Amino acid sequence: YGVLVNLINHSPTPNTRLQWSRSQRHKEWFDLKGDDLICAMEETKHSGLSMDFVALRDIEKGEEITVDYGPAWANAWEQHV
């Protein structure tokens, strides 16, 4: 995680997708829900679940990185603007 993810924008025709990272610190966290997950994260003082951005096609130098945020986000954005 970091500030660079703020530069990845929505597109209905994205060039990347999100997937759970294969290198998780705490794979057992996948089985936790709600407050149990929050407690586990607070006890370790770091995030243990990570996502990877995976290219769906070759991305050209200087091309914007995009991901599809989904229909709920797209509808909310349309109502906002």
SVG drawing of the C-alpha trace seen along z (x, -y; Angstrom):
<svg xmlns="http://www.w3.org/2000/svg" viewBox="-27 -17 35 37">
<polyline fill="none" stroke="black" stroke-width="0.4" points="0.0,0.0 1.1,-3.5 0.2,-6.8 0.8,-5.5 -2.5,-3.6 -4.2,-7.0 -3.0,-7.4 -4.9,-4.3 -8.2,-5.5 -11.5,-3.9 -12.2,-2.7 -15.0,-0.6 -12.2,0.9 -9.4,1.3 -5.9,2.4 -5.4,4.1 -7.4,6.1 -7.0,6.7 -6.4,10.1 -5.3,11.3 -1.6,11.3 0.1,14.6 2.6,13.4 0.3,12.7 1.8,12.2 -1.2,13.8 -3.1,16.2 -5.1,17.3 -6.8,13.9 -8.9,15.0 -10.9,17.0 -11.6,14.1 -14.7,11.9 -15.5,8.4 -14.2,7.6 -12.0,10.7 -10.1,9.4 -9.9,5.9 -8.5,7.2 -5.9,9.4 -4.8,6.4 -4.5,4.1 -2.5,6.7 0.2,6.9 0.3,3.2 0.4,3.8 -1.8,5.0 -1.5,8.7 -3.8,8.9 -2.5,7.4 -3.8,7.0 -1.8,7.1 -2.6,5.2 -2.3,7.6 -2.0,6.3 -4.7,7.5 -2.7,6.6 0.6,4.9 0.7,1.4 2.5,-1.3 5.2,-3.5 3.4,-6.6 -0.1,-5.0 -2.4,-5.5 -3.0,-2.5 -6.7,-1.8 -9.0,0.7 -12.8,1.2 -14.2,-0.1 -17.5,1.7 -21.0,0.5 -21.8,-0.8 -18.9,-3.2 -19.7,-4.2 -23.4,-4.9 -22.4,-7.0 -19.9,-9.0 -22.6,-9.7 -24.9,-11.0 -22.1,-13.1 -21.3,-14.9"/>
</svg>
